[in-house]
Amino acid sequence: MKETKEKFFSGAGFPIKPVYTPDDLARLDYGKDIGLPGEPPFTRGLYPNMYRDKLWTIRRYSGFGTPEETNQLYRHEYELGQNGFSIAFDAPTEAGIDSDDPRAAADVGATGVPVDTLLDMEAMFDGLPIDKAATAIISQTMASPALTAMYFVMAENRGFDLRTLNGTTQNDLVTSLGCLYLVDQIAPRHQMRFAIDFIEWCIEAAPRWHPVSFDSYNYREQEISAVQELGILLATAVSYVEEAKKRKLDLNRFIRPFTFDMGCHNDFFEEIAKFRAARRLWYSIAKERYGTTDPKCWQFRFHAQSAGCTHTTQEPLNNLVRIAYQVLACALGGAQSVHANGFDEGLCLPTEDSMLLSIRTEQILQHETNITSTADPLGGSYYIEWLTGKIEEKACEYIREIESRGGVVEVLESGWIYTEFLKAMTDHQKKIESGEKVVVGVNSFRLSRESYKAPVSRPNLKAAEIQTAKLNEVKRTRDSRRLERALQKLRAVTADGGNIMPPVMEAVRSYATLGEICNVWRELYGLWRIPLRP
């Protein structure tokens, strides 16, 4: 029979047959490779009843303007039914520089919220129920200690015990230095040390906090495949564990709080298979490779987000459909929390309408489609199980490739990983230009003119002025002697190889700015030049 294409491939390049049968799973052992939901190897999900017991958390990644404006945004999101906060910091904050830096003026509050001192964190969460809705601090590894310390001190000042506080800090080396291209960064090896310091400190001081969320979302946005995404993600986690072994840390305690964050793209079944393969592969790594005995260490707990790179600026309402399919794949793949993008994010920060629709997309999926009635409804599909195995196999090979090159610190410092991203982006663009990859409304089914205009949100152009005035007031009123002692202590502890978190906490309590804390490390280690070419 004549087919619509000469050959069919998955997004990762696997040839796809017209139909799959038990013959394609001849070597599959149901008990060993699939099992039941809630049981090793967790292929079918982390919990026996999955969403019958607890729906996934709706957590949008958001923030803009000033901390006060973001506070109003979070209040509105919570009222609409969002049950978790995920902070989108602006570019200067992500880089660890202050809003009054002359280079920062155009970026303050433009694509996220600026946080310079403890005062900003207090303003952002004023009146919000942080005991009922957990917060994710989505920050890069050099800024993570200070920004999370601000959140911790804010919580303490409100009477919360850090030992019972729940939340997450991203703290992922590769997504920080492999994708964001931030100014004034120190070398990966030093940032890896800070990341491990932070995890080690949280294990004792904030045991319910997740001090790392390995995040593949940002580098998947650079058009690498599902296999590469999973390979880099787990290779990063492996590198962290290897650093913990060097410190002779208890791996059961070290690995237990790990969480993960992934993108979800358009290849519907491949994305579902990727999530299932991730659980099985992580179980193998945590239990068999590292010998952990705590079952919590074996569980691949993950957040997923619809893929911004698949959303188009042409006919942006089409993105509503893409987002809905991607969120459906997240749910069928067993995510613990999900972010549905705003349909207009290719144009601007989400407008109020797109924010509402992103939350409603998840609520309709949770309450109207009946997909939550059974765990892993696609388990046992010949195609899904074959694809899950294929992704696991190829991701293992990619992990070995990264390890053969010395691990994630080495592939960052050598520039190899940037070459991988460049190849993927170039290949993706060529396929769009040639028509091999169809993007509806862009290179296929293109209208002669746009049939509608989407509203565009505008940043607060006075955010830099407002933040600078607040900073000046903080610097005028804080105890300068206490501040100097705290920064000197941080400098000494860092130079001596001690854990950086105790002096970071004291610096935050002294109203040190984010930039002042990070400048201590810049002065000690110098700035690192990103090797975009190996």
Wavefront OBJ file of the C-alpha trace (Angstrom):
o trace
v 0.000 0.000 0.000
v 1.185 3.505 -0.758
v 2.179 5.421 2.407
v 2.418 9.161 3.075
v 6.206 8.922 3.563
v 8.950 6.666 2.273
v 10.205 6.083 5.824
v 8.934 6.910 9.297
v 11.140 7.934 12.216
v 10.619 8.999 15.805
v 11.916 12.358 16.967
v 15.109 10.689 18.200
v 15.614 9.017 14.832
v 14.343 5.492 15.547
v 12.828 3.824 12.453
v 9.135 3.132 13.129
v 7.387 0.035 11.775
v 3.734 0.026 10.686
v 2.730 -2.212 13.597
v 4.266 -3.756 16.726
v 3.555 -7.239 18.064
v 4.715 -9.493 20.930
v 7.662 -10.459 18.715
v 9.107 -6.974 19.286
v 9.160 -7.652 23.036
v 10.510 -11.184 22.902
v 13.309 -10.439 25.375
v 11.160 -8.372 27.726
v 10.666 -9.749 31.239
v 7.426 -8.299 32.622
v 8.377 -8.599 36.283
v 11.934 -7.323 35.828
v 11.425 -4.663 33.152
v 7.860 -3.404 33.666
v 6.253 -4.622 36.880
v 3.426 -2.871 38.691
v 3.052 0.852 39.409
v 4.670 1.728 42.714
v 7.081 -1.201 42.531
v 10.661 -1.486 41.174
v 11.755 -0.720 38.508
v 8.967 1.936 38.583
v 8.518 1.838 34.796
v 4.756 2.164 35.278
v 4.898 4.976 37.835
v 6.100 5.756 41.340
v 2.876 5.028 43.211
v 0.459 2.066 43.084
v -2.646 4.143 42.315
v -0.901 7.163 40.792
v -3.398 10.007 40.216
v -6.267 8.108 41.871
v -4.590 9.033 45.168
v -3.078 12.425 44.346
v -3.257 14.525 41.207
v -0.081 16.033 39.840
v 0.790 19.495 41.172
v -0.010 22.426 38.881
v 3.080 24.601 39.137
v 3.744 27.381 36.642
v 7.193 28.897 36.292
v 6.462 32.608 36.645
v 7.557 36.009 37.882
v 7.995 39.497 36.412
v 8.374 43.197 37.157
v 9.139 43.780 40.835
v 8.835 41.371 43.787
v 5.666 43.197 44.805
v 4.119 42.654 41.365
v 5.117 38.994 41.441
v 3.450 38.667 44.847
v 0.181 39.801 43.272
v 0.701 37.352 40.404
v 1.259 34.439 42.806
v -1.825 35.374 44.821
v -3.886 35.320 41.615
v -2.428 32.002 40.461
v -3.179 30.454 43.844
v -6.776 31.696 43.683
v -7.143 30.090 40.225
v -6.139 26.702 41.617
v -2.362 26.559 41.202
v -0.917 24.611 44.128
v 2.788 25.359 43.863
v 5.038 28.364 43.163
v 8.025 28.280 40.813
v 10.140 31.434 40.717
v 11.286 32.781 37.357
v 14.141 35.158 38.171
v 15.245 37.850 35.748
v 18.552 37.559 33.899
v 20.634 39.718 36.285
v 19.448 37.706 39.285
v 20.202 34.432 37.491
v 23.701 35.743 36.777
v 24.215 36.736 40.408
v 24.492 40.479 39.776
v 22.455 43.250 41.380
v 19.761 45.378 39.788
v 21.865 48.542 40.189
v 24.656 47.117 38.009
v 24.851 49.424 34.946
v 24.733 46.391 32.638
v 21.441 45.202 34.141
v 19.144 48.174 33.576
v 17.326 46.884 30.472
v 16.864 43.386 31.898
v 15.621 44.089 35.424
v 12.156 42.563 35.755
v 11.884 42.012 31.996
v 11.785 38.207 31.805
v 11.458 37.373 35.482
v 11.526 38.843 38.958
v 14.586 40.633 40.407
v 15.757 39.547 43.860
v 18.657 41.509 45.293
v 18.288 41.068 49.065
v 16.235 39.355 51.738
v 13.846 42.302 51.545
v 12.793 41.277 48.022
v 12.132 37.668 48.988
v 10.000 38.872 51.903
v 7.993 41.133 49.575
v 7.494 38.379 47.010
v 6.011 35.900 49.502
v 4.193 38.317 51.772
v 0.935 36.677 52.857
v 1.375 33.580 50.668
v 0.752 30.123 52.209
v 4.230 28.654 51.790
v 3.271 25.827 54.159
v 0.474 24.724 51.797
v 2.018 25.473 48.407
v 5.648 24.418 48.029
v 8.082 26.735 46.241
v 10.694 25.939 43.603
v 13.767 28.208 43.523
v 14.706 27.977 39.837
v 18.217 29.384 39.937
v 21.646 28.512 38.620
v 24.306 26.930 40.812
v 26.301 30.034 41.773
v 23.216 32.041 42.755
v 21.311 29.126 44.317
v 22.932 29.215 47.788
v 22.183 32.918 48.334
v 18.709 32.927 46.786
v 17.612 29.849 48.713
v 19.138 31.295 51.890
v 16.925 34.368 51.363
v 13.882 32.100 51.111
v 14.952 30.163 54.217
v 15.549 33.284 56.312
v 12.237 34.731 55.121
v 10.513 31.520 56.261
v 12.309 31.555 59.608
v 11.286 35.174 60.167
v 7.683 34.095 59.598
v 8.006 31.385 62.246
v 8.559 28.318 60.068
v 10.995 25.577 61.079
v 13.442 24.822 58.253
v 13.315 21.151 59.222
v 9.683 20.984 58.130
v 9.837 23.348 55.152
v 9.058 21.736 51.796
v 10.308 22.953 48.424
v 12.998 22.623 45.780
v 16.121 24.396 44.544
v 17.168 23.746 40.958
v 20.952 23.874 41.585
v 21.797 22.043 38.320
v 25.257 22.641 36.892
v 24.603 21.772 33.246
v 21.388 23.726 32.783
v 23.117 26.682 34.500
v 26.329 26.777 32.493
v 25.386 24.752 29.431
v 22.415 26.807 28.298
v 21.921 30.172 29.960
v 25.166 31.884 28.823
v 25.165 34.198 31.832
v 27.766 36.893 32.455
v 30.401 36.851 35.215
v 30.359 33.136 36.021
v 33.076 31.160 37.767
v 34.321 27.829 36.396
v 32.126 24.696 36.519
v 34.402 22.839 38.939
v 33.909 25.545 41.588
v 30.173 25.688 41.006
v 29.992 21.903 41.352
v 31.626 22.264 44.773
v 28.971 24.817 45.808
v 26.166 22.546 44.565
v 27.419 19.652 46.691
v 27.935 21.960 49.693
v 24.329 23.056 49.430
v 22.972 19.492 49.247
v 25.142 18.365 52.164
v 23.996 21.287 54.327
v 20.298 20.817 53.509
v 20.408 17.144 54.469
v 20.972 18.267 58.073
v 19.388 21.723 58.256
v 16.387 21.364 55.912
v 15.759 17.625 55.436
v 12.386 18.016 53.683
v 13.829 20.445 51.137
v 14.916 19.084 47.732
v 18.344 20.735 47.313
v 18.731 19.793 43.658
v 16.381 19.309 40.736
v 18.351 18.029 37.783
v 16.874 19.999 34.921
v 17.047 18.931 31.289
v 14.388 21.386 30.132
v 16.750 24.176 29.104
v 19.098 22.066 27.040
v 16.219 20.163 25.435
v 15.105 23.597 24.244
v 18.267 23.592 22.101
v 16.706 20.847 19.945
v 18.668 17.854 21.198
v 16.809 14.536 21.064
v 14.892 12.774 23.817
v 17.805 10.336 24.091
v 20.381 13.105 24.521
v 18.141 14.885 27.003
v 17.808 11.828 29.210
v 21.476 10.924 28.826
v 22.766 14.355 29.876
v 20.223 14.563 32.698
v 21.259 11.283 34.308
v 24.962 11.801 33.572
v 24.696 15.040 35.571
v 23.089 13.218 38.497
v 25.820 10.577 38.296
v 28.505 13.280 38.414
v 26.950 14.722 41.584
v 26.931 11.281 43.204
v 30.569 10.736 42.253
v 31.456 14.022 43.980
v 29.538 12.878 47.063
v 31.533 9.633 47.075
v 34.761 11.649 47.111
v 33.509 13.339 50.294
v 32.513 9.935 51.712
v 28.926 11.086 52.216
v 26.147 8.614 53.000
v 24.664 8.014 49.547
v 21.290 6.963 50.936
v 20.907 10.396 52.531
v 22.549 12.241 49.641
v 20.444 10.746 46.834
v 17.116 10.534 48.674
v 16.043 14.195 48.051
v 16.945 14.204 44.327
v 14.248 15.395 41.936
v 14.254 15.912 38.169
v 12.771 18.370 35.668
v 12.213 17.548 31.994
v 10.789 19.050 28.842
v 7.905 17.511 26.912
v 7.885 17.863 23.133
v 5.599 17.045 20.248
v 6.510 13.401 19.553
v 3.684 12.162 21.774
v 4.538 8.492 22.299
v 8.290 9.060 22.393
v 7.919 11.599 25.192
v 5.797 9.187 27.239
v 8.324 6.416 26.638
v 11.136 8.785 27.677
v 9.534 9.392 31.072
v 9.008 5.657 31.593
v 12.599 4.882 30.547
v 13.883 7.570 32.918
v 12.273 5.860 35.919
v 13.640 2.449 34.985
v 17.104 3.717 34.211
v 17.371 5.794 37.401
v 16.278 2.778 39.463
v 19.127 0.807 37.919
v 21.657 3.578 38.588
v 20.614 4.293 42.168
v 20.152 0.703 43.299
v 22.491 -1.397 41.227
v 25.327 0.987 40.429
v 25.453 2.815 43.771
v 23.957 0.171 46.045
v 21.503 2.437 47.856
v 19.059 0.617 50.110
v 16.488 3.368 50.738
v 13.630 2.863 48.227
v 13.161 6.650 48.073
v 16.575 6.852 46.389
v 15.321 4.641 43.578
v 12.396 6.857 42.639
v 12.699 9.235 39.698
v 10.405 12.059 40.896
v 9.985 14.619 38.129
v 8.374 17.857 37.052
v 7.618 18.351 33.355
v 6.987 21.417 31.239
v 5.585 21.866 27.765
v 8.332 22.728 25.298
v 8.724 26.421 24.550
v 10.863 25.722 21.497
v 7.904 24.001 19.804
v 5.634 27.026 20.212
v 5.479 29.408 17.280
v 5.166 33.169 17.039
v 3.111 32.716 13.868
v -0.527 31.864 14.644
v 0.246 31.699 18.385
v -3.176 30.263 19.274
v -1.991 27.035 17.614
v 0.265 26.686 20.651
v -2.781 26.006 22.822
v -3.206 22.729 20.953
v 0.485 21.852 21.182
v 0.503 22.607 24.912
v -2.569 20.443 25.547
v -1.021 17.446 23.746
v 2.277 17.904 25.584
v 0.604 18.166 28.990
v -1.385 15.018 28.170
v 1.918 13.240 27.453
v 3.297 14.477 30.809
v 0.295 13.005 32.607
v 0.337 9.691 30.727
v 4.073 9.548 31.437
v 3.489 9.861 35.193
v 4.761 13.355 36.099
v 4.514 14.535 39.719
v 4.040 18.182 38.728
v 3.437 19.942 35.421
v 3.824 23.422 33.926
v 1.690 24.244 30.908
v 3.222 27.161 29.010
v 1.271 30.224 27.987
v 0.393 30.128 24.287
v 1.944 33.584 23.796
v 5.369 32.936 25.341
v 7.070 33.189 21.961
v 5.971 36.817 21.914
v 6.113 37.946 25.525
v 5.694 36.967 29.146
v 2.278 35.309 29.525
v -0.689 37.638 29.531
v -3.426 37.162 32.122
v -5.581 35.289 29.601
v -2.820 32.875 28.594
v -1.947 32.276 32.259
v -5.566 31.356 32.969
v -5.728 29.059 29.943
v -2.516 27.249 30.932
v -3.957 26.487 34.383
v -7.329 25.535 32.905
v -5.624 23.177 30.424
v -4.315 21.116 33.325
v -7.527 21.312 35.339
v -9.622 20.106 32.381
v -7.166 17.239 31.890
v -7.361 16.329 35.580
v -11.122 16.545 36.009
v -12.834 16.040 32.647
v -10.894 13.491 30.587
v -10.906 10.541 33.035
v -7.251 9.757 32.287
v -6.486 9.772 36.021
v -8.673 6.755 36.760
v -5.990 4.134 36.182
v -2.222 4.032 36.567
v -0.087 3.887 33.412
v -2.939 3.266 30.950
v -0.455 2.792 28.079
v 1.569 0.125 29.885
v 1.662 -3.076 27.861
v 1.343 -1.355 24.505
v 3.748 -3.194 22.217
v 4.896 0.078 20.669
v 5.274 1.953 23.976
v 7.217 -0.863 25.625
v 9.489 -1.259 22.588
v 10.092 2.501 22.463
v 10.747 2.668 26.225
v 13.421 -0.002 25.877
v 14.993 1.687 22.857
v 15.281 5.053 24.614
v 16.737 3.419 27.715
v 19.327 1.564 25.639
v 20.466 4.617 23.687
v 20.423 6.902 26.753
v 22.760 4.430 28.509
v 25.145 4.702 25.560
v 25.054 8.495 25.748
v 25.761 8.457 29.490
v 28.784 6.258 28.823
v 29.929 8.716 26.138
v 29.809 11.618 28.629
v 31.573 9.588 31.309
v 34.294 8.547 28.846
v 34.981 12.270 28.390
v 35.383 12.823 32.116
v 31.828 13.653 33.246
v 29.738 16.788 33.061
v 32.357 19.180 34.475
v 34.821 18.125 31.791
v 32.352 18.286 28.883
v 31.420 21.803 29.986
v 34.991 23.006 30.409
v 36.166 21.378 27.160
v 33.254 22.777 25.153
v 32.138 19.364 23.850
v 28.590 19.756 25.104
v 28.170 23.109 23.345
v 29.111 21.431 20.074
v 26.399 18.850 20.679
v 23.852 21.616 21.161
v 25.046 23.498 18.070
v 24.766 20.373 15.912
v 21.227 19.748 17.144
v 20.061 23.321 16.550
v 21.622 23.447 13.074
v 20.098 20.117 12.057
v 16.677 21.177 13.347
v 16.743 24.423 11.381
v 17.810 22.660 8.188
v 14.908 20.227 8.497
v 12.431 23.076 8.887
v 13.871 24.987 5.932
v 13.808 21.888 3.720
v 10.281 20.967 4.788
v 11.394 17.603 6.174
v 10.018 18.694 9.559
v 6.503 20.098 9.327
v 5.588 23.026 11.576
v 1.948 23.933 11.023
v 1.485 27.614 10.278
v 5.223 28.155 9.720
v 6.439 26.038 6.791
v 3.160 24.248 6.074
v -0.454 25.404 5.840
v 0.871 28.952 6.038
v -1.683 31.719 5.699
v -0.926 34.636 3.403
v -1.422 36.926 6.375
v -1.931 36.558 10.106
v -5.637 36.121 10.776
v -5.532 37.688 14.246
v -3.322 39.606 16.622
v -2.434 38.198 20.026
v -2.259 40.708 22.901
v 1.254 41.344 24.176
v 2.226 41.955 27.789
v 4.777 44.687 28.463
v 7.501 44.691 31.139
v 7.550 47.296 33.892
v 10.032 49.808 32.460
v 10.549 51.338 35.901
v 11.563 48.064 37.568
v 15.282 48.902 37.508
v 14.610 52.342 38.995
v 12.416 50.866 41.736
v 14.889 48.111 42.598
v 17.841 50.515 42.652
v 16.018 52.815 45.073
v 15.267 49.861 47.357
v 18.884 48.734 47.191
v 20.146 52.183 48.104
v 17.856 52.234 51.130
v 18.982 48.774 52.270
v 22.624 49.762 51.968
v 21.973 52.967 53.893
v 20.195 51.316 56.835
v 21.924 47.936 57.276
v 24.640 47.276 59.872
v 27.782 47.682 57.776
v 30.069 46.134 60.400
v 27.944 43.010 60.691
v 27.832 42.794 56.906
v 31.601 43.071 56.526
v 32.174 40.378 59.164
v 29.769 38.064 57.364
v 31.419 38.579 53.969
v 34.888 38.102 55.462
v 33.728 34.846 57.022
v 32.307 33.712 53.693
v 35.598 34.516 51.983
v 37.620 32.603 54.580
v 35.381 29.535 54.639
v 35.296 29.356 50.840
v 39.084 29.638 50.589
v 39.581 26.992 53.290
v 37.265 24.489 51.594
v 34.542 24.544 54.247
v 30.816 24.370 53.591
v 29.691 27.720 52.223
v 26.089 27.627 53.480
v 26.492 28.736 57.131
v 28.307 31.967 56.166
v 25.901 32.522 53.248
v 22.980 32.337 55.687
v 24.658 34.882 57.954
v 25.429 37.172 55.005
v 21.764 37.082 53.967
v 20.645 37.899 57.503
v 23.025 40.876 57.332
v 21.219 42.056 54.173
v 24.132 41.339 51.880
v 23.068 41.638 48.265
v 23.131 38.719 45.873
v 25.882 40.453 43.898
v 28.011 41.060 47.004
v 27.862 37.374 47.923
v 28.693 36.173 44.411
v 31.470 38.777 44.090
v 33.303 37.056 46.958
v 33.588 33.983 44.748
v 34.424 35.953 41.629
v 37.308 37.610 43.460
v 38.577 34.249 44.717
v 38.284 32.259 41.490
v 38.143 34.756 38.637
v 35.709 34.687 35.723
v 35.239 31.718 33.397
v 34.976 32.086 29.637
v 32.358 29.784 28.123
v 34.088 27.603 25.464
v 31.419 27.741 22.790
v 33.869 25.955 20.506
v 35.962 22.999 21.751
l 1 2 3 4 5 6 7 8 9 10 11 12 13 14 15 16 17 18 19 20 21 22 23 24 25 26 27 28 29 30 31 32 33 34 35 36 37 38 39 40 41 42 43 44 45 46 47 48 49 50 51 52 53 54 55 56 57 58 59 60 61 62 63 64 65 66 67 68 69 70 71 72 73 74 75 76 77 78 79 80 81 82 83 84 85 86 87 88 89 90 91 92 93 94 95 96 97 98 99 100 101 102 103 104 105 106 107 108 109 110 111 112 113 114 115 116 117 118 119 120 121 122 123 124 125 126 127 128 129 130 131 132 133 134 135 136 137 138 139 140 141 142 143 144 145 146 147 148 149 150 151 152 153 154 155 156 157 158 159 160 161 162 163 164 165 166 167 168 169 170 171 172 173 174 175 176 177 178 179 180 181 182 183 184 185 186 187 188 189 190 191 192 193 194 195 196 197 198 199 200 201 202 203 204 205 206 207 208 209 210 211 212 213 214 215 216 217 218 219 220 221 222 223 224 225 226 227 228 229 230 231 232 233 234 235 236 237 238 239 240 241 242 243 244 245 246 247 248 249 250 251 252 253 254 255 256 257 258 259 260 261 262 263 264 265 266 267 268 269 270 271 272 273 274 275 276 277 278 279 280 281 282 283 284 285 286 287 288 289 290 291 292 293 294 295 296 297 298 299 300 301 302 303 304 305 306 307 308 309 310 311 312 313 314 315 316 317 318 319 320 321 322 323 324 325 326 327 328 329 330 331 332 333 334 335 336 337 338 339 340 341 342 343 344 345 346 347 348 349 350 351 352 353 354 355 356 357 358 359 360 361 362 363 364 365 366 367 368 369 370 371 372 373 374 375 376 377 378 379 380 381 382 383 384 385 386 387 388 389 390 391 392 393 394 395 396 397 398 399 400 401 402 403 404 405 406 407 408 409 410 411 412 413 414 415 416 417 418 419 420 421 422 423 424 425 426 427 428 429 430 431 432 433 434 435 436 437 438 439 440 441 442 443 444 445 446 447 448 449 450 451 452 453 454 455 456 457 458 459 460 461 462 463 464 465 466 467 468 469 470 471 472 473 474 475 476 477 478 479 480 481 482 483 484 485 486 487 488 489 490 491 492 493 494 495 496 497 498 499 500 501 502 503 504 505 506 507 508 509 510 511 512 513 514 515 516 517 518 519 520 521 522 523 524 525 526 527 528 529 530 531 532 533 534
